[in-house]
Amino acid sequence: MILETSAPHAWTWIEMPTLVQRAPAREESAPIGARRDGARAARIEAQLKRFRPGVQLRVRALASRHPRLADLACAFPALLVALAFPRARADARGGIDAIIAGAPLAEAAARACTPLWLRKAPPEAFAASLPLLPDGRDFRRRIANHVPQRWRNGPVWLNAVANLARWAGEAAALWIARELSREFADPHGGRRFEDWRLFALWIWHSGRDGGIARALIDTPFDSAMRLSAANAAAYAFREGLLCCYSLAVLPVEDPWLPAGERDGYAFVPLLTADAIVAEARAMNHCVRNYGEDVALNRNRLYSIRHEGARVATMRLYTPPRHPLPQIAELQGPDNHAAPIAVWLAARRFVDSCDPAALELTPRRWDDAALSPPAWRALWREYWLAMRRVPDWLPLAGTRAHIHAL
């Protein structure tokens, strides 16, 4: 308002509209606790969506039972998976009760047999039930250096570490953890990884001083090996096993072409597993891969020697609709090409055969099986050391069990 006057000392009050307007009333803000609960629920839901389809349904069901269980989706995804999928030797119920009661995570993890070194593993790392993993003090300290940076292949990594720890020892588990982490971190890596069962047998027998299986190992396990070198060594071990098994089931007496000599070169047939393995080691090539074909009468192998020294290995086969054996391969040491003089001598040796004396009918496995004593002699020490007979290496083994490696 202002004062207006028309005469001295005569004042009149005049009302003027105010220029200051009252601010509109603010909407009532949500309580701080409610906002926090909403953010927490959103964070948990985002984590639950990251679990793979094979585990997400059961993980969600467990998380819905109590807020503290739901918090595991962010705090310890591996423990949530372990509690959602109970395993033998693990107290999942006790772990759930411990979490609900507010016990430390370490206590609940111990009950559920979940190693603490998996705490930072993301939800994507799990595709099924968590395998039983080692968690000793020394292992926990060393495995920290080999945990994958990328968990896209987490299930493969976890399965390999768990199974090699169980069937070959913790040193083998640390080695495979390191090598697979390297392999999966390389965007151009070939994802080279043979079956863990083959690695377990090869690694364990590499540490033995003797035995039938140890005699078949050319390159023993070394923790400094890269995965590619280990694959080659383990595969050679497997082929040696298959060669020995095949020729023990179906021993070979017919060499197709008898031992002989041409142009100063001696041709010695390789009809036993010992002879084939010895040739493979001396010549450093993969001739043992053909032991099964020799047993099935599909191939024949010959060591070619000059003045007592091995100079080449020859493989014969019978092409389809062909009545006579032909040279399939002729390789020198380290798979180098054989000299032309060796080829000429080999060709003359093969051409000198008597077709009427050849029996080239392929053999069958149907009526042949390795005797149980021979199979048990091969794996007895391993079974005793493991204190059990695994289903993948049973007491009554077959050729299929070796092929499955």
C-alpha positions in Angstrom: 0.0 0.0 0.0 1.0 3.7 -0.4 -0.1 6.9 1.3 -1.9 9.6 -0.8 -2.6 13.2 0.5 -4.5 16.2 -0.9 -3.9 18.4 2.1 -1.2 18.9 4.5 -1.1 16.3 7.1 -4.1 14.4 5.5 -3.2 10.9 4.6 -5.3 8.2 3.0 -4.4 4.5 2.8 -4.8 3.0 -0.7 -4.6 -0.9 -1.1 -2.3 -2.0 -4.0 -2.1 -5.6 -5.3 0.9 -7.4 -4.0 3.8 -8.1 -6.4 5.0 -11.1 -4.5 3.3 -14.4 -5.2 3.4 -17.4 -2.9 5.3 -20.4 -4.4 3.1 -23.4 -5.3 3.0 -26.1 -2.6 5.6 -28.9 -3.3 4.5 -32.4 -3.8 5.2 -34.5 -0.8 8.6 -36.2 -1.4 9.0 -40.0 -0.9 10.7 -41.0 2.3 14.4 -41.7 2.1 14.0 -45.3 3.1 11.5 -45.9 0.4 13.8 -44.5 -2.3 16.6 -46.7 -1.0 14.4 -49.8 -1.1 13.4 -49.0 -4.7 17.1 -48.6 -5.8 18.0 -51.8 -4.0 15.2 -53.7 -5.7 16.2 -52.4 -9.1 19.8 -53.3 -8.5 18.9 -56.9 -7.5 16.6 -57.3 -10.4 19.3 -56.2 -12.8 21.6 -58.8 -11.3 19.0 -61.6 -11.4 18.5 -60.9 -15.1 22.2 -61.5 -15.7 22.0 -65.2 -14.6 21.9 -67.7 -17.4 18.5 -69.3 -18.3 19.5 -72.6 -16.9 19.8 -71.2 -13.3 17.7 -68.1 -13.3 14.4 -69.6 -12.4 15.7 -71.4 -9.3 17.9 -68.5 -8.3 14.9 -66.1 -8.5 12.8 -68.5 -6.4 15.4 -68.6 -3.7 15.9 -64.8 -3.7 12.2 -64.2 -3.2 12.2 -66.1 0.1 14.1 -63.4 2.1 15.6 -60.0 1.4 19.0 -61.1 2.7 19.0 -64.0 0.2 18.1 -61.6 -2.6 21.1 -59.4 -1.6 23.4 -62.3 -2.6 22.6 -61.6 -6.2 24.8 -58.5 -5.8 27.1 -59.5 -2.9 27.9 -63.2 -3.8 26.3 -64.6 -6.9 28.2 -67.9 -6.6 26.8 -68.5 -3.1 23.3 -67.8 -4.3 23.7 -70.5 -7.0 25.2 -72.9 -4.5 22.2 -72.5 -2.2 19.7 -72.7 -5.1 21.2 -76.0 -6.3 22.0 -78.2 -3.2 24.9 -80.6 -3.8 26.2 -83.7 -2.0 28.7 -82.8 0.8 27.2 -79.3 1.0 24.8 -78.0 3.7 22.6 -75.8 1.5 19.8 -75.6 4.1 22.3 -74.6 6.8 23.7 -71.9 4.5 20.2 -70.5 3.8 19.5 -70.4 7.5 22.8 -68.7 8.2 22.1 -66.0 5.6 18.6 -65.3 6.9 19.9 -65.1 10.5 22.5 -62.5 9.4 25.6 -64.6 9.9 28.8 -63.6 8.1 29.1 -64.6 4.4 32.1 -66.7 5.2 30.1 -68.9 7.6 27.3 -69.5 5.1 29.8 -70.1 2.3 31.6 -72.7 4.3 28.4 -74.6 5.0 27.5 -74.5 1.3 31.0 -75.5 0.2 31.4 -72.3 -1.8 35.0 -70.9 -2.0 35.3 -67.2 -1.0 37.6 -66.6 -4.0 34.5 -66.9 -6.2 32.9 -63.9 -4.5 33.6 -61.5 -7.4 32.5 -64.0 -10.1 29.5 -62.4 -12.0 26.1 -64.1 -12.5 27.1 -65.0 -16.1 29.8 -67.4 -14.8 27.3 -70.1 -13.8 25.3 -72.3 -16.2 24.2 -75.0 -13.8 24.9 -76.3 -10.3 28.2 -75.0 -8.9 30.9 -77.7 -9.0 32.8 -78.6 -5.8 36.0 -76.5 -5.9 39.1 -76.5 -3.7 39.4 -73.7 -1.1 42.5 -74.3 0.9 44.5 -71.4 2.1 47.4 -71.9 -0.4 45.0 -72.7 -3.3 42.9 -69.6 -2.5 46.0 -67.4 -2.5 47.3 -68.8 -5.8 44.0 -69.1 -7.8 43.5 -65.4 -7.4 46.1 -64.8 -10.1 44.2 -67.0 -12.6 40.6 -66.0 -12.2 39.2 -65.1 -15.7 38.9 -61.4 -16.6 36.1 -62.4 -19.0 33.5 -64.8 -17.7 31.8 -65.7 -21.0 33.4 -69.1 -20.8 33.0 -69.3 -17.0 31.2 -72.6 -16.9 34.0 -74.3 -18.9 36.6 -72.8 -16.6 34.9 -73.8 -13.4 34.2 -77.3 -14.6 37.8 -77.9 -15.7 39.3 -76.5 -12.4 36.9 -78.6 -10.3 37.4 -81.8 -12.1 41.2 -81.6 -12.4 41.4 -80.8 -8.7 39.4 -83.9 -8.0 41.0 -86.3 -10.5 44.6 -85.0 -10.9 45.3 -82.7 -7.9 45.4 -79.0 -7.0 48.5 -78.4 -9.0 46.8 -79.5 -12.2 43.7 -77.4 -11.3 45.9 -74.3 -10.9 47.6 -75.0 -14.2 44.3 -75.4 -16.1 43.0 -72.3 -14.4 45.9 -70.3 -15.7 45.9 -71.7 -19.2 42.2 -71.4 -19.8 42.2 -67.8 -18.5 44.9 -67.0 -21.0 43.0 -68.8 -23.8 39.6 -67.1 -23.1 41.2 -63.7 -22.7 42.6 -63.9 -26.2 39.9 -62.7 -28.6 41.7 -64.7 -31.4 42.3 -67.8 -29.2 41.3 -71.1 -30.8 39.5 -72.3 -27.6 41.8 -75.3 -27.6 40.7 -77.6 -24.7 40.6 -81.3 -24.8 38.4 -83.3 -22.5 39.4 -82.8 -18.8 39.3 -86.6 -18.3 42.2 -87.1 -20.7 44.2 -84.3 -19.0 43.5 -85.9 -15.6 44.8 -89.3 -16.7 47.8 -87.9 -18.5 48.8 -85.5 -15.7 48.4 -88.0 -12.9 50.4 -90.8 -14.7 53.1 -88.3 -15.7 54.0 -88.2 -12.0 54.4 -91.9 -11.7 57.7 -93.8 -11.9 56.4 -96.8 -13.7 53.3 -98.6 -14.9 51.7 -99.6 -18.1 50.0 -96.2 -18.7 53.2 -94.2 -17.8 55.1 -96.1 -20.4 52.8 -94.7 -23.1 53.6 -91.0 -22.2 56.2 -89.5 -24.4 56.0 -85.9 -23.1 55.1 -85.8 -19.3 53.2 -83.0 -17.8 55.0 -79.8 -16.8 53.3 -76.9 -15.0 55.1 -74.5 -17.3 53.5 -76.0 -20.5 51.1 -74.0 -22.6 47.8 -75.4 -23.4 48.6 -76.2 -27.1 51.7 -78.3 -26.1 49.7 -80.1 -23.4 46.9 -80.9 -25.9 49.5 -82.5 -28.2 51.1 -84.5 -25.4 47.7 -85.7 -24.0 46.4 -86.6 -27.4 49.6 -88.7 -28.1 49.0 -90.5 -24.8 45.4 -91.2 -25.8 46.4 -92.6 -29.1 49.0 -94.9 -27.4 46.2 -96.1 -25.1 43.9 -96.9 -28.1 46.8 -98.6 -29.9 47.5 -100.9 -27.0 43.9 -101.6 -26.3 43.1 -102.4 -30.0 46.0 -104.8 -30.5 45.4 -106.4 -27.1 41.8 -107.1 -28.2 42.6 -108.1 -31.8 46.2 -109.2 -32.0 47.7 -109.2 -35.5 49.8 -112.0 -37.0 49.4 -111.4 -40.7 51.8 -108.6 -41.9 50.3 -108.6 -45.5 53.8 -108.4 -46.8 56.5 -110.4 -45.0 59.7 -108.7 -43.8 62.2 -108.3 -46.6 64.9 -106.1 -48.1 65.1 -104.1 -51.3 68.0 -101.9 -52.6 69.7 -102.0 -49.2 66.7 -101.0 -47.2 65.1 -103.4 -44.7 61.3 -103.5 -44.3 60.2 -104.6 -40.8 56.4 -105.0 -40.2 55.0 -103.4 -37.0 52.4 -105.8 -35.6 52.4 -105.1 -31.9 51.6 -102.0 -29.7 55.2 -102.0 -28.3 56.7 -102.0 -31.8 54.4 -99.2 -33.0 55.0 -97.1 -29.9 58.7 -97.6 -30.2 58.6 -96.5 -33.9 56.6 -93.4 -33.0 59.1 -92.4 -30.4 62.1 -93.0 -32.5 60.7 -91.2 -35.5 58.8 -88.5 -33.6 55.6 -88.8 -35.6 52.0 -90.0 -35.1 52.3 -93.6 -36.4 50.6 -94.8 -33.2 47.4 -93.2 -34.5 47.0 -96.2 -36.8 47.2 -98.9 -34.2 43.4 -99.3 -34.3 43.4 -99.6 -38.1 46.1 -102.2 -38.0 44.0 -104.3 -35.5 41.0 -103.9 -37.8 43.1 -105.1 -40.8 42.7 -101.8 -42.6 46.3 -100.8 -42.6 49.8 -102.2 -42.2 52.8 -100.4 -40.9 56.5 -101.0 -41.7 59.7 -99.6 -40.3 62.2 -98.9 -43.1 65.8 -99.2 -42.0 69.2 -98.7 -43.6 72.2 -100.4 -42.0 70.1 -100.8 -38.8 69.1 -97.2 -38.5 65.4 -96.2 -38.9 65.0 -93.9 -41.9 61.3 -93.9 -42.7 57.9 -95.4 -41.8 55.5 -96.7 -44.4 51.8 -97.2 -44.1 49.9 -99.5 -46.5 46.1 -99.5 -47.1 43.7 -100.9 -49.6 41.7 -98.4 -51.6 38.0 -99.0 -52.3 37.5 -101.6 -55.1 41.2 -102.2 -55.3 42.6 -105.8 -54.7 46.2 -104.8 -53.8 47.7 -102.8 -51.0 49.0 -99.3 -51.9 51.4 -96.9 -50.1 49.3 -94.4 -48.2 52.2 -92.6 -46.5 56.0 -92.7 -46.4 57.5 -90.4 -43.9 60.9 -89.8 -42.5 61.8 -88.6 -39.0 59.7 -85.7 -37.7 57.3 -86.3 -40.6 59.9 -85.0 -43.1 59.6 -86.2 -46.7 61.4 -89.5 -47.3 64.2 -89.5 -50.0 63.4 -90.6 -53.5 65.7 -93.7 -53.1 63.5 -94.8 -50.2 60.4 -94.4 -52.3 61.8 -96.4 -55.1 62.8 -99.2 -52.8 59.4 -99.2 -51.1 57.6 -99.3 -54.4 59.6 -102.3 -55.5 59.0 -104.0 -52.2 55.2 -103.6 -52.4 55.1 -104.7 -56.1 56.9 -107.9 -55.2 54.0 -109.2 -53.1 52.0 -112.3 -54.0 48.3 -111.3 -54.4 47.1 -114.8 -53.8 48.6 -114.8 -50.3 46.9 -111.5 -49.1 44.0 -111.6 -46.7 42.6 -108.0 -46.8 39.1 -108.5 -45.3 38.5 -105.9 -42.5 37.9 -107.3 -39.0 35.1 -106.5 -36.6 34.9 -105.7 -32.9 31.7 -107.6 -32.3 33.3 -110.8 -30.9 36.3 -109.4 -29.2 36.8 -107.7 -25.9 39.8 -106.8 -23.7 40.0 -109.1 -20.8 39.0 -107.5 -17.4 42.4 -108.4 -15.8 44.3 -106.5 -18.6 42.0 -103.4 -18.3 42.3 -103.4 -14.5 46.1 -103.7 -14.6 46.1 -100.6 -16.7 44.2 -98.4 -14.2 44.5 -100.2 -10.9 46.9 -97.7 -9.4 44.8 -94.7 -10.5 41.7 -96.1 -8.9 43.4 -96.8 -5.7 44.9 -93.3 -5.5 41.5 -91.7 -6.3 39.8 -94.1 -3.7 37.0 -94.7 -6.2 36.2 -96.0 -9.7 34.8 -93.2 -11.8 31.9 -93.9 -14.1 34.0 -92.6 -17.0 36.7 -95.2 -16.3 34.8 -98.3 -15.1 36.0 -101.7 -14.0 34.9 -103.2 -17.2 36.2 -100.8 -19.8 35.6 -100.8 -23.5 37.1 -99.2 -26.6 34.4 -96.6 -26.4 35.7 -95.4 -23.0 39.0 -94.6 -24.6 37.4 -92.9 -27.6 35.3 -90.8 -25.1 38.5 -89.3 -23.8 
